[in-house]
């Protein structure tokens, strides 16, 4: 195997965990080989090219590469897996699921695949089957903390809060510096009406990321319900010291706390900042909407005159402003396909 192919193969193992594959390739009926060199070198090169494009956030280009690979090596499940990975990156989840189903039908099954499948189902708000898939991922990799996190998250979405809390307790016990674990544990405890435990979890999260306004707001909400307005100020004043601005919600909560404490001048100042930030955000949304319309029409016009490079440029501009713009994603994919033949 060439040094270039070897480096691609190594990148594949590191990024995608392909050593977990159960894809059958041995005619003897023994356990599947974990040597990725069993795959044809052209496929390995195409996978390497596609991975490089994904790392550059060029998912649409990666899709073109991976679909060519899947067409050329249609009998190998791994080729369909990477098609699914690329579609998943741009939230084309139904196409991703179709590709993963093809991979599974061919005997390709990994923790990475099951984790991706679960994510796609969560996007579709199909949480029961998503939980089944994340359990299958954990069966491959029981010590993977990311999979454990998403199991807890999915249980929360299913309103199984006690089970979710147990999962997040396991997570923070094994990874006490994991900010998201503490935040989700706090929310699970709140859903169980365990305010003291929730407050402790949010405070632990804030200790890990002192600049995180979400953790500060969760703590302030609990303290506000308890009438501890001085406590609210202690939590929310640091981000705005020295005249700094924060999220609109921070200024809104500060205004309420100052008003409860009879500090009307401070309350009015924070209320004015809250209004100012909200209006600025709304203006930005309107500006982005106008930009999207201009770029979209320019891209469509370029497509009609077969100026595919210009069309791609216009659709990419939209996705910089609005990464979830479905029409722009589809048109961008179409323009690239037409350009690349």
N, C-alpha and C positions, 0 to 999 in steps of 0.2 A: 504494500500500500504506500502511495506517495506521501511525502511529508505534509503537503497541503491537505490531502484527504485526512491524514491522521489528526491534524490540528482541528479540522472541521468536526471530526468525530469526537474529539475531546470536548470541544465547545458544546456539542450536542448533549453529551453526558452531563456536563456541569449545569447547563441551563435547563434541560428538560427531564432529567432523571430517567433516561431511557433504560438504565440498567434494571429498572423495575418491570420491564415488559414481560408479559407472558405469551407473547406472540409465538406460535409454534412454527419452527422452521426445520426441525429435525425429522427425517423420515424414519428414524429408528424408534420414535415414540418416547424418547427420554425427555429429560427436562429441557426447556428452551435455552438456547445459547444466549449468554449475556455479552457476547463479543459483537460489537456493532459493525465490525468489518464484514459480517455476513451479508450486509446489504450492498447492492451494487454501487460502485464508486460514483457513477453519474447521479444516482439518487442522493448519496451523501453530499455531493457538491451542491446540488439544488437545495437541499435542506440547509446547508451552511449559508448559501446565498440568501435564502428566505429569512433565516434567523438574524442575519446581519441587517436586513431591511426592517425587521420588527424592532430591533434595538434602536434603529434610527426613527422609530415611530412612522414608518412608511408601510403601514399594514396593507393598503391597497396594492402596492407593488409586490409585497410578499405574497398576497393572494394569487396574483398572476403566476408567480414562480411555483408556488405549492400546487396550484391546480394543474399546471403542466406536468409536475412530478406525479400527481395522482392519476393523471391520464396515461402517462407513460408506464407507471408502475402500479396499475390499478389493483393488482392482486396482493399488494403489500399494505397492511393496515396502517403502518406508520405514515405512509404518504397522505392518507385521509386525515389522520390525526393532526398533521400540521396545517392542512387546509382549515380544519375546525379551529385550531388555535388562532389563526390569523383572522378568521371571521369573528371569533369571540372578542378579539381585541377592539373591533369597531362595533361591538354589540349587535352584529347580525346573527343573533343567537339561534334562530330557527335553522339557518344554513349551517351553523356550527354543529347543532345537534344532529342534523342529517349526516354530516361528514363523520362525526363520532360514531353514529350508528353503523356506518359502513366499516369503520375501523374495527369496531367490536365484532361485527359479523365475520370479519376476516381473522378473528382471534387475537387482535391487538388490544391489550388491556393493561393500563398502568395507573399508578396513583395520580399522575399528572392529568391523565385523561378523565378520570373520575372527578377530580377536583374541578376541572374545566366544565364538565358536564353539569356538576352541581351549581356552578356559578351561572351558567346559562339558564338553568331552571329557576334560580332565584330572580334573575332579571324578568322572567315571565311570571314571577310570583307563584310558582308551583313548588311550594316549600316542602310538602310531604315527600315527593320524589327526590327533591334536592337533598333532603336529609338522608335518604337511602344511598344516594351517590357519595355523599361525604363520608358516610360510614364505610363504604367500599374503599374509598381513598385511605381511610385510617386503617383498614385491614391490611393494605399494602405497607403503610408507613405509620405504625401506632405512635411513634415518638414525634411526629411532625406537629409542631405547635401551631402552624398556620391552619392546618386542617382542623385541629382541635378548636381553634378560634371560630372557624366558620361553622362548626357543628353547634357551638353555643349560640352563635348569631342566628342560625336557622331555627333552633329550638325557641328562641325568643320570638321570632316571627310567627311561630306556631302557637304562641301564648303558653308555652310550656316553661314557665318562668323558673320554677323550682329546679327543673332539670338543667336549664340554661345556667342558673347560678352555680350549680355543682360543677358544670364544665368549666366555667370561668374561674372558679376557686382552684380547680386543678391547674388551669393555665397559669395563673399568677403565682401559684406555689412553685411551679417549675420555671417560670420566667418572671421574677418579681419586678423587673424593670420594663415590662411590656405595657406601655401606656394604654393601648386599646383594650387590653385585657381588664385593667382596672376600671376603665370607663364603662365597658359592657357589664362588668360585675355590678357596678353601681346602679346601672339602669335596671338590671334584673332584680336587684334588691328593692329598688323603688317600686317595681311592678308587684313585688310581694309585700308592699307596705312596710318594709323594714328600713325606716329612714336613717337610723343610727348607722347601720351597716353600710347603707348607700353613701352616707356622708363620709364615712371613713374611706371607702373605695375611691370616691372622687378626690378626696384630699391626697391620697396616695398617688393618684394619676397626676394631680397638679404638681406634686413634689418632683415627679419625673420630667414634666414639661411645664415649667413655671409660666411660660408665655402663652399657654393654651387658653384661649378665651372660652372655649366650650366647657372645659372643666370648671372654670371660675363661675360661669353662668349656672351650671348644675348645682354647685355649692350654694350660690346666692339664692337660688330658687328655694332650696330647703330652709335656709336661714330666714328668708323672707316669710315663708309659711309659719315659722315659729315666732315671728315678730322680732327677730334679732337684727335690727336695722344697722346697728353699729358693726355687727359681724358682716353684713352685706357690704358696707363701705370698705371694710378691711380687705375683702376679697376683690372688689371691683375697682377700687381707686387706683391701685398700682398701674394698670395699663394706660390710664389717662393722665397720669401726673405730668406736669410740665406742659400742659396744654395739648397733649397728644389726643388723637381720636382713635376710637376702637370700633368694633362692630356696633351697628345701630342699637342692637338689643342691650349692649352694655350700658350705653347712655340712657336708654329707657329705664332700665332697672335702677340705675343710680339716681335718676330723677325721682322715682317713686320712693327710694330710701331717704333721700334728702327731705322730701315733702313730709314723710312720716316723722322725721326728726325736727320739723319746724324750720328747716333751712331753705326757705323759699327762693332766695336769690340763686343758690347753688342748684336747686331743683329746676328753675326756669332755664338756667344756662345749659344744663344737661338735656332738657327737653328740646331746646333749640338745636343742639348738636344732633340729637336723634332725628329731628325733622330734616335738617340739612343733609345728613348722610343718606337718609331714605330718598330724598328728592334727587340727590346726585346719582344714586344707584338706578333710579327709574329713568333718568336722562340717559345714562349709559346704556340701559336696555333698549331704549328707543333708538339711540344712535346705532347700536349693533343691528337692530332690526332693519334700519334703512340700508346699512352696509350690506347685509345679507341679500336683500332684494336686488341691489345694484350688481353685486358679484354674480348672483344666480342668473340674472338675465344676460349678463355679459358672457357667462360660461355657456349658456344654451345657444346664444348666437354664434359663438365660436364653434360649437359642435356642429351646427347646421352648415357652416362654411368649411367644415373639416379641418379647422385649425386646432388640432387636438392638444398641442402643447399649451396654447393660450387657454383652452377650456380647462385643462388640468390646473393651471395656475389660478384661475378664477374660483374653481371649486375648492381648492386647497385654502384659499383666503377665507372662505366661509367657515371651513372646519377649524381654522385657527381661532376664530371668534366664537363659533358654536360647534364644539366637537361632536355633539349628538344630532346634528342636522341630517336627518335620514335622506332627504332628497339629494342633498349635496354628496353624501356618501355614494349613493347609487349612481349618480351622474359621473362622479369622479372615477368610479370603477369602470363604467362604460367607456369613458374617454380614454382611459389607459388601455383597455382591451382593444379599442379601435386603433389606437396609435401603435400598439405592439403586435397587431395582427392576430 
